[in-house]
């Protein structure tokens, strides 16, 4: 079976310079690569403390990107997984019945293709033909890029999809009394240290006002990016002082502390205390998700 590795989150930008300046100046991301050719493409890859990249996509957009932009505006557009052989992965995923966005093609430093997940989210599958510069992976960064979120109308179905199709494994599950949940899905390369980024899946019934708002506007999709910080109050104050948009001030819930800010696109960013790494490592090794909260029996 082919192994799929988390690689990046694609973000459509009206103004790539403004968005890049936000992530570098406010959240201290490093620019790992930039590809620009006037009238053809404008791409910037950034990272912060983990193996996960942000890909900023500027105009001109492809036809699919333009249609998405017109429907939802700037913000999160797709997620991407890396494989060793893109053509072999295409055959495997096509045999599993996934809807194809585009067939294998060479572009810049990758051979890639696109498919859609169970919620209609675009997934880019890529094989690096030339290595992309890696972000410096260190826990000393102020904002460690930890996860991106999939807003699902059925978290258990989405969990099964990523498990059965891509070999991802649930390492964390916070299940609400009413049956909704948010969970973390780890790729096959996860180790909690050098490989610690995850996918978060949120499913109804929802708990927070921002979740109800997203569900009303879009139904399903990519909802936010999450960062681990050592001190939520300090990180929030620091981000606001450097120009971030205020959104939700620090608060305690779900057995931890968190807050919310927004980037230059107006997209939601979560700042949270770290989930205990040893708990996630043990969950990955045992194949039994860490569950800090279980529903109250009815």
C-alpha positions as CSV (number, residue, x, y, z in Angstrom):
1,X,0.0,0.0,0.0
2,X,1.2,3.5,-0.9
3,X,2.0,5.8,2.1
4,X,0.6,9.3,2.1
5,X,2.4,12.1,4.0
6,X,1.0,15.4,5.1
7,X,2.7,18.1,3.0
8,X,0.8,21.5,2.8
9,X,-2.3,23.5,3.0
10,X,-3.1,25.6,-0.1
11,X,-4.4,29.1,0.5
12,X,-5.9,31.4,-2.2
13,X,-4.8,35.0,-1.8
14,X,-6.1,38.2,-3.3
15,X,-2.8,39.8,-2.2
16,X,0.0,37.3,-1.6
17,X,2.4,40.0,-0.4
18,X,0.0,41.0,2.4
19,X,-0.7,37.4,3.4
20,X,3.0,36.5,3.3
21,X,3.9,39.5,5.4
22,X,1.3,38.5,8.0
23,X,2.6,35.0,8.4
24,X,6.3,36.1,8.4
25,X,6.0,39.2,10.5
26,X,3.1,38.3,12.9
27,X,3.5,34.5,13.3
28,X,7.3,34.4,12.4
29,X,7.0,31.8,9.6
30,X,10.0,31.3,7.4
31,X,9.8,31.4,3.6
32,X,11.0,28.1,2.2
33,X,10.4,28.7,-1.5
34,X,8.9,31.2,-3.9
35,X,7.9,30.5,-7.5
36,X,6.9,33.5,-9.6
37,X,6.5,34.1,-13.3
38,X,4.4,37.1,-14.2
39,X,1.0,36.1,-15.7
40,X,1.6,32.4,-15.1
41,X,2.0,31.6,-11.4
42,X,2.7,33.2,-8.0
43,X,3.4,30.6,-5.2
44,X,5.0,30.9,-1.8
45,X,5.7,28.1,0.6
46,X,6.1,28.9,4.3
47,X,6.6,26.9,7.5
48,X,6.9,27.3,11.2
49,X,8.4,24.6,13.5
50,X,6.8,21.5,12.0
51,X,7.0,19.5,8.7
52,X,3.8,21.1,7.4
53,X,3.9,23.9,4.8
54,X,1.5,26.7,3.9
55,X,1.2,27.3,0.2
56,X,0.1,30.8,-0.7
57,X,-1.5,30.9,-4.2
58,X,-1.7,34.3,-6.0
59,X,-3.2,35.3,-9.3
60,X,-3.6,34.2,-12.0
61,X,-5.8,31.4,-10.6
62,X,-6.6,28.2,-12.5
63,X,-10.2,27.8,-13.7
64,X,-11.0,25.6,-10.6
65,X,-9.3,28.0,-8.2
66,X,-11.2,31.0,-9.8
67,X,-14.5,29.2,-9.4
68,X,-13.7,28.4,-5.8
69,X,-12.6,32.0,-5.1
70,X,-15.8,33.4,-6.5
71,X,-17.8,31.0,-4.3
72,X,-15.9,31.3,-1.0
73,X,-13.5,34.2,-1.4
74,X,-9.8,34.1,-0.3
75,X,-8.7,31.4,2.2
76,X,-8.1,27.7,2.5
77,X,-8.5,25.9,-0.8
78,X,-6.9,22.4,-0.7
79,X,-4.8,20.1,1.3
80,X,-1.8,18.1,-0.1
81,X,-0.2,14.7,0.6
82,X,3.3,13.7,-0.6
83,X,4.0,10.2,-2.1
84,X,7.0,8.5,-3.5
85,X,5.4,7.8,-6.9
86,X,2.5,10.0,-8.1
87,X,1.5,7.8,-11.0
88,X,1.2,4.7,-8.8
89,X,-0.8,6.6,-6.3
90,X,-3.1,7.9,-9.1
91,X,-3.8,4.3,-10.2
92,X,-4.5,3.2,-6.6
93,X,-6.9,6.1,-5.8
94,X,-8.7,5.8,-9.1
95,X,-9.2,2.1,-8.4
96,X,-10.8,3.1,-5.1
97,X,-13.3,5.2,-6.9
98,X,-12.2,8.7,-5.9
99,X,-13.4,11.6,-8.1
100,X,-10.5,13.0,-10.1
101,X,-9.9,16.7,-10.3
102,X,-6.9,16.4,-12.7
103,X,-4.7,13.6,-13.9
104,X,-0.9,13.3,-13.2
105,X,1.0,16.3,-14.6
106,X,4.4,17.9,-14.2
107,X,4.6,21.4,-12.7
108,X,7.6,23.2,-11.3
109,X,9.2,20.9,-8.7
110,X,6.5,18.2,-8.6
111,X,4.5,15.6,-10.5
112,X,1.0,15.9,-9.1
113,X,-2.7,15.2,-9.5
114,X,-5.9,16.0,-7.7
115,X,-8.8,14.1,-6.2
116,X,-11.7,14.9,-3.9
117,X,-12.4,13.5,-0.4
118,X,-15.8,12.4,1.0
119,X,-16.8,16.0,1.8
120,X,-15.8,17.4,-1.6
121,X,-12.5,18.9,-0.4
122,X,-9.7,19.0,-3.0
123,X,-6.6,16.9,-2.2
124,X,-3.5,17.4,-4.2
125,X,-1.2,14.3,-4.3
126,X,2.4,15.2,-5.2
127,X,5.8,13.6,-5.8
128,X,8.7,16.0,-5.3
129,X,11.0,15.8,-8.3
130,X,13.3,18.4,-6.7
131,X,13.4,18.7,-2.9
132,X,11.6,21.7,-1.4
133,X,13.6,23.4,1.4
134,X,12.3,22.1,4.7
135,X,11.1,24.4,7.5
136,X,13.4,24.3,10.6
137,X,11.7,21.8,12.9
138,X,12.1,23.1,16.4
139,X,9.7,23.5,19.4
140,X,11.4,26.8,20.3
141,X,9.3,28.7,17.7
142,X,6.6,30.9,19.2
143,X,3.9,29.5,16.8
144,X,4.2,25.9,15.9
145,X,2.1,24.9,12.8
146,X,0.2,21.9,14.2
147,X,-2.9,21.1,12.3
148,X,-5.5,22.1,9.7
149,X,-9.2,21.4,10.2
150,X,-11.8,19.6,8.1
151,X,-15.3,20.6,8.8
152,X,-17.4,17.5,8.2
153,X,-21.1,16.8,8.4
154,X,-20.2,13.3,9.7
155,X,-16.9,13.0,11.6
156,X,-17.1,9.2,11.8
157,X,-17.5,8.8,8.0
158,X,-14.6,11.2,7.4
159,X,-12.5,9.3,9.9
160,X,-13.2,6.1,8.0
161,X,-12.5,7.7,4.7
162,X,-9.0,8.9,5.6
163,X,-8.3,5.7,7.4
164,X,-9.4,3.4,4.5
165,X,-8.1,5.5,1.6
166,X,-4.9,7.1,2.9
167,X,-4.0,4.9,5.9
168,X,-4.4,7.7,8.5
169,X,-5.0,6.8,12.1
170,X,-7.0,8.5,14.8
171,X,-4.7,9.5,17.7
172,X,-7.0,11.9,19.6
173,X,-10.8,12.0,20.0
174,X,-12.8,14.5,22.1
175,X,-16.4,13.3,21.9
176,X,-19.2,15.6,23.1
177,X,-22.1,14.4,25.2
178,X,-24.4,15.1,22.3
179,X,-22.4,12.9,19.9
180,X,-20.3,15.5,18.0
181,X,-16.6,15.5,18.2
182,X,-13.2,16.8,17.1
183,X,-10.5,14.3,16.4
184,X,-6.9,14.2,15.2
185,X,-5.8,12.0,12.3
186,X,-2.1,11.2,11.9
187,X,-0.4,10.1,8.7
188,X,1.6,6.8,8.6
189,X,4.9,8.7,9.2
190,X,3.7,10.3,12.5
191,X,6.1,10.0,15.5
192,X,5.1,13.0,17.7
193,X,8.4,14.7,17.3
194,X,9.9,15.2,13.8
195,X,6.5,14.2,12.3
196,X,3.8,15.8,14.5
197,X,1.3,17.7,12.3
198,X,-2.2,16.2,12.1
199,X,-5.6,16.7,10.4
200,X,-8.3,17.8,12.8
201,X,-11.9,16.7,11.9
202,X,-14.9,18.4,13.5
203,X,-18.4,17.0,13.2
204,X,-21.9,17.9,14.4
205,X,-23.6,18.6,16.6
206,X,-21.4,21.7,16.9
207,X,-20.4,23.5,20.1
208,X,-19.1,26.9,19.2
209,X,-20.7,30.0,17.5
210,X,-18.0,30.1,14.9
211,X,-18.8,26.5,14.0
212,X,-22.5,27.2,13.5
213,X,-21.6,30.1,11.3
214,X,-19.3,28.1,9.1
215,X,-21.8,25.3,8.8
216,X,-24.5,27.8,7.8
217,X,-22.3,29.5,5.2
218,X,-20.5,26.6,3.6
219,X,-21.7,23.3,5.0
220,X,-18.4,21.5,4.8
221,X,-14.8,22.5,4.0
222,X,-11.5,23.5,5.4
223,X,-12.2,25.7,8.4
224,X,-9.0,26.8,10.2
225,X,-5.3,26.3,10.9
226,X,-4.1,25.4,14.4
227,X,-0.9,26.4,16.2
228,X,0.6,25.2,19.4
229,X,1.9,27.9,21.7
230,X,3.6,27.7,25.1
231,X,1.5,30.5,26.6
232,X,-1.8,31.4,25.1
233,X,-2.3,34.7,26.8
234,X,1.2,35.9,25.8
235,X,0.9,34.5,22.2
236,X,-2.4,36.3,21.7
237,X,-1.1,39.6,23.0
238,X,2.0,39.3,20.8
239,X,0.0,38.5,17.7
240,X,-2.4,41.4,18.2
241,X,0.5,43.8,18.9
242,X,2.1,42.8,15.6
243,X,-1.1,43.4,13.6
244,X,-3.3,40.3,13.8
245,X,-7.0,40.7,13.7
246,X,-8.7,40.1,17.1
247,X,-11.3,37.4,17.1
248,X,-11.8,35.4,20.2
249,X,-9.8,36.2,23.4
250,X,-8.1,33.4,25.4
251,X,-10.5,31.1,27.2
252,X,-10.4,27.7,28.9
253,X,-12.4,24.7,27.5
254,X,-12.0,21.1,26.5
255,X,-9.5,20.7,29.3
256,X,-7.0,23.2,27.8
257,X,-6.7,26.9,26.9
258,X,-7.0,28.5,23.5
259,X,-7.8,31.7,21.6
260,X,-8.5,32.7,18.0
261,X,-7.1,35.3,15.6
262,X,-7.5,35.9,11.9
263,X,-4.9,36.3,9.1
264,X,-4.8,38.9,6.3
265,X,-7.4,36.9,4.3
266,X,-9.8,36.9,7.3
267,X,-9.3,33.2,7.8
268,X,-9.5,31.7,11.4
269,X,-6.4,30.7,13.2
270,X,-6.4,28.8,16.5
271,X,-3.7,29.2,19.1
272,X,-3.7,26.5,21.7
273,X,-1.6,24.8,24.4
274,X,0.1,21.6,23.2
275,X,-1.6,18.2,23.5
276,X,0.7,15.9,25.6
277,X,3.0,14.4,23.0
278,X,3.5,11.2,25.0
279,X,-0.3,10.6,24.9
280,X,-0.4,10.9,21.1
281,X,2.7,8.8,20.6
282,X,1.2,6.0,22.8
283,X,-2.1,6.3,20.9
284,X,-0.3,6.0,17.6
285,X,1.7,3.0,18.7
286,X,-1.3,1.2,20.3
287,X,-3.7,2.2,17.6
288,X,-6.1,3.3,20.3
289,X,-6.9,7.1,20.3
290,X,-6.3,9.2,23.3
291,X,-9.7,10.2,24.6
292,X,-9.6,12.9,27.3
293,X,-13.3,13.1,27.6
294,X,-16.0,10.4,27.2
295,X,-19.7,11.1,26.8
296,X,-21.9,11.0,29.9
297,X,-24.0,7.8,29.7
298,X,-27.6,8.6,28.9
